[in-house]
Amino acid sequence: MASMVYDEYGRPFIVLKDQQQKNRVKGVEATKSNILAARSISNLLRTSLGPKGMDKLMVSPDGDVTITNDGATIMQQMEIHQQVAKLMVELSSSQDDEIGDGTTGVVVMAGALLEQAEVLLNKGIHPVRIASGFETAAHVAIKHLETISDRVKFTKDNLEPLMSTAKTTLSSKILQSHREEMAQVAVQAVMNVADLDRNDVNFDMIRMEGKTGGSLKDTQLVNGLVLDKEFSHPQMPTEIKDAKLCILTCPLEPPKPKTKHKLQISSVEAYEELYNQEQAYFRDMIQKIKDSGSNMVICQWGFDDEANHLLLQQELPAVRWVGGVEIEHIAIATGGRIVARVEELSEDKLGKVGKVKQISLGTNSSRQQDRILVLEDCANQKAVTVLVRGGNKMIVDEAKRSLHDAMCVVRNLVTDNRVVYGGGSAEVSCSLAVKKFADTVSGVDQYAIRAFGDALEDIPMALAENAGLSPIAEVAAIKSRQVKENNPTIGLGLNHIDDTAELDLNGKRFDHSTDMKDLGVFETLIGKQQQLQLAAQVVKMILKIDDVISQGNYQ
């Protein structure tokens, strides 16, 4: 088992065999422990689902506070050590990367499937048969979504369908009270960079810049670029028309020797000679910039006061310490080339901007962080920036995340204009279709397929729970009306709870099922299909793990 040995000073220590340092769980026990870990993550996000979902407050080790109900952000900021629980984080990230919205729903869906899988495991059904049944059911549900989807027609003059989708996405975010304005910003930003002939959106052309101060209402779309910078010298002009930008990635400083060096100056003449040499270097550098026809300098690095003063004398407004990503955006938007050495500058490498102006925000205009640079009428007309304003950093960050989600949904709609209706209507319709299909399947697989149908009902249940309604009564009412009216768009009208409550014979409120088509609550088909596909895949992966060996857990 173990042996005790002594070192040269007579101190004892125990040598353990490797196998004793491994903690091992096998078979169904391993599967159940993995399901428990993944479900604990899913239950955490469940309360954040839907328009009435709650926010989570997360404090990082540095003390930074984040308040959000965005599933992907919550998952990324949580410190998770259990390996299977990390799969849920990756699941949420996959949905965020591919679709941009539905990151909470996909995790809740996976949790519901795992809950059903645990029931089936207790009945003695093999995990592989469960996974196979889930996969078949997911395929049926995805096909059914296509049959109940609608195509929305929109043009550059009629953007109402895009606005409705953006508003549906924003209804569960912090921006709910400013949905109309924010949806307008999101739709306009995407339409500016969209190519409707090819159904393509170049998302790289949209920049998001956040600035504390003002209110969320002050958020605006700028046709051009916004830089969180200011001109390097306070006496430089604050507005330049027909700017020709030279974009440099070299510092405006004298070259420094690579090796260690020591310079001794023993006389005034030697000092003046050194000074004049440095001046000549700066003058030569700035003359080359001037000769290229440039009237504004954007530099990735800094430059010392001497160079700054010479730039002011030569009437060359300059911006320093512009980050690498910003430099690339400026180059794309202005049509300029990024130049690594001043000697390589020429007129054809300059970027062109109609107007550059420095704007002071707020009343305290002397503070550096309250000034921004706006580059308007760029050579590439498609470059846009969303300038997000808010009372504090947390609100600005959350508003940026919410707008990003809304823009992703609008982009998806431009790419594929098919939609399904929200409020849990699509899930209930799929659930009915999957259970109907289960009746046609013989053998053990029908248990798993029917369980998938039950799991789909967990989404509308969570929506009702988070709104403080009776989940069983609400879901039963939706199913009843969908079957009776043969209408797959009946869902849970949460944003209009007072208007959508059905009355029974005694005039009492009965349920909140309503036609989502009338309310204009819909989401993209590809987003919903991706949710079901990813959730089924990650559940299959978890169910197929039957042996967990973790290193270093000595028992």
DABEL-V817904 format. One record per backbone hydrogen bond with DSSP energy under -1.0 kcal/mol. CO is the residue of the C=O (numbers start at 0). NH is the residue of the N-H. E is the energy in kcal/mol with one decimal. If there is no record, write none. Layout:
co,nh,e
CO,NH,E
CO,NH,E
This chain:
co,nh,e
0,16,-1.1
2,14,-3.1
4,12,-2.6
6,9,-2.1
10,6,-2.1
12,4,-2.6
14,2,-2.0
16,19,-1.1
17,20,-1.9
18,21,-1.3
20,552,-1.0
22,549,-2.1
24,547,-3.0
26,30,-1.7
27,31,-2.8
28,32,-2.4
29,33,-2.1
30,34,-2.4
31,35,-2.3
32,36,-1.9
33,37,-2.4
34,38,-2.6
35,39,-1.8
36,40,-1.1
37,41,-2.0
38,42,-3.0
40,44,-1.4
41,45,-1.4
44,47,-2.0
45,48,-1.4
46,53,-3.0
49,52,-1.7
55,67,-2.2
57,65,-2.7
59,62,-2.1
63,59,-2.7
65,57,-3.1
67,55,-3.0
69,73,-2.3
70,74,-2.4
71,75,-2.3
72,76,-1.8
73,77,-1.0
77,79,-1.0
81,85,-1.4
85,89,-2.2
86,90,-2.2
87,91,-2.1
88,92,-2.2
89,93,-2.5
90,94,-1.9
91,95,-2.0
92,96,-2.9
93,97,-2.4
94,98,-2.6
94,99,-2.0
101,105,-1.8
103,107,-2.2
104,108,-2.5
105,109,-1.9
106,110,-2.3
107,111,-2.2
108,112,-2.1
109,113,-2.1
110,114,-2.0
111,115,-2.0
112,116,-2.3
113,117,-2.1
114,118,-1.4
115,119,-2.0
116,120,-2.3
117,121,-2.0
119,124,-2.0
120,123,-1.6
125,129,-1.9
126,130,-2.8
127,131,-2.3
128,132,-2.3
129,133,-2.6
130,134,-2.1
131,135,-2.1
132,136,-2.6
133,137,-2.6
134,138,-2.0
135,139,-2.1
136,140,-2.8
137,141,-2.6
138,142,-2.1
139,143,-2.4
140,144,-2.3
141,145,-1.3
142,146,-1.3
143,147,-1.8
149,418,-3.2
157,154,-1.6
158,162,-2.3
159,163,-2.5
160,164,-1.9
161,165,-2.4
162,166,-2.5
163,167,-2.0
164,168,-2.0
165,169,-2.3
166,170,-1.1
169,172,-1.8
172,175,-1.4
174,177,-1.9
175,178,-1.3
177,181,-2.5
178,182,-2.9
179,183,-1.8
180,184,-2.1
181,185,-2.7
182,186,-2.7
183,187,-2.5
184,188,-2.4
185,189,-2.0
186,190,-2.7
187,191,-1.9
192,201,-1.6
194,199,-2.1
199,194,-3.5
200,202,-1.3
201,204,-1.5
202,205,-1.6
204,383,-2.0
206,385,-3.1
208,387,-3.0
214,217,-1.8
215,218,-1.6
219,386,-2.6
221,223,-1.8
221,384,-2.5
224,374,-3.2
226,228,-1.9
226,372,-2.6
232,235,-1.8
237,357,-3.0
239,355,-3.0
242,352,-2.4
243,294,-1.8
243,295,-1.1
244,350,-2.6
245,297,-2.6
246,338,-3.1
247,299,-2.2
250,252,-1.8
266,270,-1.6
267,271,-2.7
268,272,-2.5
269,273,-2.0
270,274,-2.6
271,275,-3.0
272,276,-2.0
273,277,-2.1
274,278,-2.6
275,279,-2.6
276,280,-1.9
277,281,-2.3
278,282,-3.1
279,283,-2.5
280,284,-2.1
281,285,-2.8
282,286,-2.4
283,287,-1.9
284,288,-1.6
285,289,-2.3
286,290,-3.0
287,291,-1.3
288,293,-1.2
289,292,-1.6
295,245,-2.3
296,318,-2.3
297,247,-3.1
298,321,-1.9
300,320,-1.3
303,307,-2.2
304,308,-2.6
305,309,-2.1
306,310,-2.5
307,311,-1.9
308,312,-2.3
309,313,-2.4
310,315,-3.0
311,314,-1.3
316,296,-2.6
317,231,-2.8
318,298,-2.8
322,326,-2.6
323,327,-1.9
324,328,-2.1
325,329,-2.8
326,330,-2.4
327,331,-2.5
328,332,-2.9
329,333,-2.6
330,334,-1.3
332,379,-3.2
333,351,-2.3
338,248,-2.2
340,343,-1.4
341,344,-1.7
345,348,-1.5
346,349,-1.5
348,336,-2.4
350,244,-3.0
351,378,-1.5
352,242,-1.6
353,241,-3.1
354,375,-3.0
355,239,-3.2
356,373,-2.9
358,371,-2.5
362,364,-1.8
363,366,-1.3
366,369,-1.4
367,370,-1.6
369,360,-3.9
371,358,-3.0
372,226,-3.0
373,356,-2.2
374,224,-2.2
375,354,-1.9
376,353,-1.9
379,382,-1.6
383,206,-2.3
384,221,-3.3
385,208,-2.7
386,219,-2.0
387,210,-2.8
389,212,-2.9
391,395,-2.1
392,396,-2.7
393,397,-2.3
394,398,-2.6
395,399,-2.2
396,400,-2.1
397,401,-2.5
398,402,-2.6
399,403,-2.1
400,404,-2.1
401,405,-2.3
402,406,-2.7
403,407,-2.3
404,408,-2.1
405,409,-2.2
406,410,-2.6
407,411,-2.4
408,412,-1.9
409,413,-2.0
410,414,-2.2
411,415,-2.9
416,151,-2.6
417,524,-2.4
418,149,-2.6
419,522,-2.9
420,425,-1.1
421,424,-1.6
422,491,-2.6
423,427,-2.2
424,428,-2.4
425,429,-2.4
426,430,-2.6
427,431,-2.3
428,432,-2.0
429,433,-2.9
430,434,-2.3
431,435,-1.8
432,436,-2.1
433,437,-2.2
434,438,-1.1
436,439,-1.6
437,440,-1.2
442,445,-1.0
443,446,-1.7
444,448,-2.4
445,449,-2.5
446,450,-2.1
447,451,-1.9
448,452,-1.6
449,453,-1.9
450,454,-2.4
451,455,-1.9
454,457,-1.8
456,460,-1.7
457,461,-2.6
458,462,-2.2
459,463,-2.3
460,464,-2.8
461,465,-2.6
463,468,-2.7
464,467,-1.7
469,473,-2.3
470,474,-2.5
471,475,-2.4
472,476,-2.0
473,477,-2.2
474,478,-2.6
475,479,-2.5
476,480,-2.4
477,481,-2.6
478,482,-2.4
479,483,-2.7
480,484,-2.9
486,489,-1.2
488,515,-2.8
490,513,-2.5
491,493,-1.4
495,499,-2.5
501,509,-3.2
503,506,-2.0
507,503,-2.7
510,501,-3.5
511,492,-2.2
513,490,-3.2
514,518,-1.3
515,519,-1.2
515,520,-1.9
520,421,-2.3
522,419,-2.8
523,527,-1.6
524,528,-2.7
525,529,-2.2
526,530,-1.7
527,531,-1.9
528,532,-2.4
529,533,-2.9
530,534,-2.4
531,535,-2.2
532,536,-2.1
533,537,-2.6
534,538,-2.0
535,539,-2.1
536,540,-2.1
537,541,-2.1
538,542,-2.6
539,543,-1.5
541,544,-1.3
545,26,-2.2
547,24,-2.1
549,22,-2.1
551,553,-1.1
